[in-house]
Amino acid sequence: MKHRVSNTKLHSKVYRGGKKEATQSYSTIRRGADDAGNKGRRRKAAWLKDPMNVIITGVGGQGNVLASRVLAGMLVNAGFYVTIGETFGMSQRGGSVMSHLRISQKSIMSPQIPLGQADIIIALEPVEALRVLIKYGNPKVAVLANSRVVYPIGVITGELNYPSLNEIKNVLQKTAARSWLIDATEAAVALGNPVLSNVVIIGALAAVNLLPIDRKAFVKEIAKNMAADKQKNNLAAFAAGFQLIQ
């Protein structure tokens, strides 16, 4: 039987450092164009609970915030209300970063997801997946995580231990309803830029079919917010992430 993580040594082994976390919240409240394609995506999403609670987590410098903006933009364009709340280390590169996305077909939601009520956890770093799972996980949660680790200073200096990928994988399998551990960073490096791992993970998310997003929605979103010379690499990263799941 699946169970919620309560107090695991894997979580306590790694500390990212930094001062007390700061929280910033705001709402994305605009509605997308009510065209036929958007209606189709909303019909496809009829099975989703409302709201859907999604957390994107990672380490400072991995592009966590951009990933949350892109995902939110795709869903808003499809006609959903998306509210975003962010929790982040005190502007310290390498500190934990977390974005809450609350997705609804009916109304604007409060920006913070209640403890134990995440539906999807997307992690750009594997231990950050565990950190969020402990607080926000439940027996029905799905977890999609990048397997490439980012070691904190304490681990690098030998003061702290970091769990093995096998340990992390076992925890995910025992505590989440569904989980995927992929090397998004390797795919991004193959494209010439490790930071593209944030887009690779969005492509993988589209492939697991947890949300009504696809390549067409991604193309539409980046065309609005990204220079033309950067769109090609981002499309390739999205495709690479999709292929990691297929």
VEXDREN-2710 file (C-alpha; in Angstrom, 1 decimal):
% VEXDREN-2710
k/r/px/py/pz
1/MET/0.0/0.0/0.0
2/LYS/1.3/3.5/-0.9
3/HIS/2.0/5.7/2.1
4/ARG/3.0/9.3/2.7
5/VAL/6.6/9.9/3.7
6/SER/6.7/11.3/7.3
7/ASN/10.3/11.4/8.5
8/THR/13.0/9.9/6.3
9/LYS/16.7/10.0/6.8
10/LEU/17.2/10.6/3.1
11/HIS/15.6/14.0/3.5
12/SER/17.6/15.1/6.5
13/LYS/21.0/14.2/4.9
14/VAL/21.1/17.2/2.6
15/TYR/20.8/20.9/3.4
16/ARG/21.0/23.5/0.7
17/GLY/22.0/26.3/3.0
18/GLY/20.9/29.9/2.9
19/LYS/18.7/32.0/5.2
20/LYS/15.1/31.7/6.0
21/GLU/13.0/31.1/2.9
22/ALA/11.1/34.0/1.4
23/THR/7.7/33.5/-0.3
24/GLN/6.4/35.5/-3.2
25/SER/3.0/34.9/-4.7
26/TYR/1.0/36.4/-7.6
27/SER/-1.8/35.3/-9.9
28/THR/-1.9/34.6/-13.6
29/ILE/-5.6/35.3/-14.1
30/ARG/-6.0/36.0/-17.8
31/ARG/-8.1/33.7/-19.9
32/GLY/-6.9/32.3/-23.2
33/ALA/-8.6/32.5/-26.6
34/ASP/-11.7/30.4/-26.7
35/ASP/-10.8/28.7/-30.0
36/ALA/-11.6/25.1/-31.0
37/GLY/-8.2/23.8/-30.1
38/ASN/-8.5/25.1/-26.6
39/LYS/-12.0/23.6/-26.2
40/GLY/-10.5/20.3/-27.3
41/ARG/-7.8/20.5/-24.7
42/ARG/-10.3/21.3/-21.9
43/ARG/-12.5/18.4/-22.9
44/LYS/-9.4/16.2/-22.8
45/ALA/-8.7/17.5/-19.3
46/ALA/-12.2/16.8/-18.0
47/TRP/-10.9/13.9/-16.0
48/LEU/-8.6/16.2/-14.0
49/LYS/-9.5/17.2/-10.5
50/ASP/-10.1/20.9/-9.9
51/PRO/-7.9/22.4/-9.0
52/MET/-4.9/20.5/-10.1
53/ASN/-1.9/21.2/-7.8
54/VAL/1.5/21.1/-9.4
55/ILE/4.8/21.9/-7.7
56/ILE/8.0/22.5/-9.8
57/THR/11.1/22.3/-7.6
58/GLY/14.8/22.6/-8.1
59/VAL/18.0/24.4/-7.2
60/GLY/18.8/28.0/-7.9
61/GLY/20.2/28.4/-11.4
62/GLN/18.4/25.5/-13.0
63/GLY/15.7/27.5/-14.6
64/ASN/12.9/26.5/-12.2
65/VAL/11.0/29.8/-12.5
66/LEU/11.2/29.8/-16.3
67/ALA/9.8/26.3/-16.4
68/SER/6.8/27.3/-14.2
69/ARG/6.1/30.4/-16.4
70/VAL/6.2/28.3/-19.6
71/LEU/3.9/25.6/-18.1
72/ALA/1.5/28.2/-16.7
73/GLY/1.5/30.1/-20.0
74/MET/0.6/26.9/-22.0
75/LEU/-2.3/26.2/-19.7
76/VAL/-3.6/29.8/-19.6
77/ASN/-3.5/29.9/-23.4
78/ALA/-5.7/26.8/-23.3
79/GLY/-8.3/28.6/-21.2
80/PHE/-7.4/27.6/-17.7
81/TYR/-7.0/29.8/-14.7
82/VAL/-3.5/29.4/-13.3
83/THR/-2.3/30.8/-10.0
84/ILE/1.4/30.7/-9.2
85/GLY/3.1/31.0/-5.8
86/GLU/6.9/30.8/-5.3
87/THR/9.1/29.9/-2.4
88/PHE/12.8/30.4/-2.8
89/GLY/16.1/30.7/-0.8
90/MET/17.2/34.3/-0.1
91/SER/18.6/34.9/-3.6
92/GLN/21.3/32.3/-3.1
93/ARG/22.3/30.4/-6.2
94/GLY/22.3/26.7/-5.3
95/GLY/19.4/27.1/-2.7
96/SER/16.1/25.3/-3.0
97/VAL/13.5/26.9/-5.3
98/MET/9.8/25.9/-5.5
99/SER/6.9/27.1/-7.6
100/HIS/3.3/26.2/-6.8
101/LEU/0.9/26.1/-9.7
102/ARG/-2.8/25.8/-9.1
103/ILE/-4.8/25.0/-12.2
104/SER/-8.6/25.4/-12.5
105/GLN/-11.2/25.5/-15.1
106/LYS/-13.6/27.4/-12.8
107/SER/-11.9/30.1/-10.7
108/ILE/-8.7/31.7/-9.4
109/MET/-7.2/29.8/-6.5
110/SER/-5.0/30.9/-3.6
111/PRO/-1.3/30.7/-4.6
112/GLN/-0.1/28.2/-2.0
113/ILE/-0.8/24.5/-2.2
114/PRO/-1.9/23.0/1.2
115/LEU/0.4/20.4/2.8
116/GLY/-0.2/16.9/1.5
117/GLN/-2.2/18.0/-1.5
118/ALA/0.2/18.1/-4.5
119/ASP/-1.1/16.1/-7.5
120/ILE/2.1/16.4/-9.5
121/ILE/5.7/17.1/-8.4
122/ILE/8.2/18.0/-11.1
123/ALA/11.8/18.2/-9.8
124/LEU/14.9/19.4/-11.6
125/GLU/17.1/17.8/-8.9
126/PRO/16.3/14.4/-7.3
127/VAL/16.7/15.2/-3.6
128/GLU/14.5/18.2/-4.1
129/ALA/11.8/15.8/-5.3
130/LEU/12.1/14.0/-1.9
131/ARG/12.1/17.3/0.0
132/VAL/8.8/18.3/-1.6
133/LEU/7.3/14.8/-1.4
134/ILE/7.7/14.7/2.3
135/LYS/5.6/17.9/2.8
136/TYR/3.2/17.9/-0.1
137/GLY/3.0/14.2/-1.1
138/ASN/0.0/11.8/-0.8
139/PRO/-0.8/8.3/-2.0
140/LYS/-2.1/9.7/-5.3
141/VAL/0.8/12.0/-6.2
142/ALA/2.8/11.6/-9.4
143/VAL/6.5/12.5/-9.5
144/LEU/8.6/13.4/-12.5
145/ALA/12.3/14.0/-11.5
146/ASN/15.6/14.7/-13.2
147/SER/18.1/12.2/-12.0
148/ARG/21.2/14.5/-12.3
149/VAL/22.3/15.6/-8.8
150/VAL/23.5/19.0/-7.7
151/TYR/25.6/18.6/-4.6
152/PRO/25.3/21.2/-1.8
153/ILE/28.5/22.6/-0.3
154/GLY/28.1/20.4/2.8
155/VAL/28.2/17.3/0.6
156/ILE/31.2/18.6/-1.4
157/THR/33.2/19.2/1.8
158/GLY/32.3/15.8/3.2
159/GLU/30.2/17.2/6.1
160/LEU/26.9/15.8/4.8
161/ASN/25.8/12.6/2.9
162/TYR/23.8/12.5/-0.3
163/PRO/21.5/9.5/-0.9
164/SER/22.2/7.2/-3.9
165/LEU/20.0/7.3/-6.9
166/ASN/18.8/3.8/-6.0
167/GLU/17.7/5.0/-2.6
168/ILE/15.9/8.0/-4.1
169/LYS/14.2/5.7/-6.7
170/ASN/13.1/3.3/-4.0
171/VAL/11.5/6.1/-2.0
172/LEU/9.7/7.5/-5.1
173/GLN/8.4/4.0/-6.0
174/LYS/7.1/3.3/-2.4
175/THR/5.5/6.7/-1.8
176/ALA/4.2/8.0/-5.1
177/ALA/1.4/6.5/-7.2
178/ARG/3.5/7.0/-10.3
179/SER/7.1/8.2/-10.7
180/TRP/9.6/8.8/-13.5
181/LEU/13.3/9.4/-13.0
182/ILE/15.0/10.7/-16.1
183/ASP/18.4/12.2/-17.0
184/ALA/17.1/15.5/-18.4
185/THR/20.5/17.1/-17.9
186/GLU/22.2/14.6/-20.2
187/ALA/19.7/15.3/-22.9
188/ALA/20.2/19.0/-22.4
189/VAL/24.0/18.7/-22.6
190/ALA/23.7/16.8/-25.8
191/LEU/21.9/19.9/-27.2
192/GLY/24.8/22.1/-26.1
193/ASN/23.3/23.7/-23.0
194/PRO/22.7/22.0/-19.6
195/VAL/20.2/24.7/-18.6
196/LEU/17.8/23.4/-21.2
197/SER/17.1/20.6/-18.7
198/ASN/14.1/22.7/-17.5
199/VAL/12.6/22.5/-21.0
200/VAL/13.5/18.8/-21.4
201/ILE/11.5/18.1/-18.2
202/ILE/8.5/20.0/-19.6
203/GLY/8.7/17.9/-22.8
204/ALA/8.7/14.7/-20.6
205/LEU/5.7/16.1/-18.7
206/ALA/3.8/16.4/-21.9
207/ALA/4.6/12.7/-22.7
208/VAL/3.3/11.3/-19.4
209/ASN/0.0/12.9/-20.2
210/LEU/-0.8/14.2/-16.7
211/LEU/-1.8/17.6/-18.0
212/PRO/-3.4/18.8/-21.3
213/ILE/-0.2/20.1/-22.8
214/ASP/1.5/19.2/-26.1
215/ARG/4.1/20.4/-28.6
216/LYS/1.6/22.8/-30.3
217/ALA/0.9/24.5/-27.0
218/PHE/4.6/24.8/-26.3
219/VAL/5.4/26.3/-29.7
220/LYS/2.6/28.9/-29.2
221/GLU/3.9/29.9/-25.8
222/ILE/7.6/30.3/-26.6
223/ALA/6.8/32.2/-29.8
224/LYS/5.3/34.9/-27.6
225/ASN/8.1/35.2/-25.0
226/MET/11.3/34.0/-26.6
227/ALA/13.6/35.4/-29.3
228/ALA/13.5/33.5/-32.6
229/ASP/17.1/32.4/-32.4
230/LYS/16.4/30.6/-29.1
231/GLN/13.2/28.8/-30.2
232/LYS/14.9/26.1/-32.2
233/ASN/17.0/24.8/-29.3
234/ASN/14.0/24.9/-27.0
235/LEU/11.9/23.0/-29.4
236/ALA/14.7/20.4/-29.6
237/ALA/14.8/20.2/-25.8
238/PHE/11.1/19.7/-25.6
239/ALA/11.2/16.9/-28.2
240/ALA/14.2/15.3/-26.3
241/GLY/12.2/15.2/-23.1
242/PHE/9.2/13.7/-24.8
243/GLN/11.4/11.0/-26.3
244/LEU/12.8/10.1/-22.9
245/ILE/9.3/8.9/-21.8
246/GLN/8.3/7.2/-25.1
END
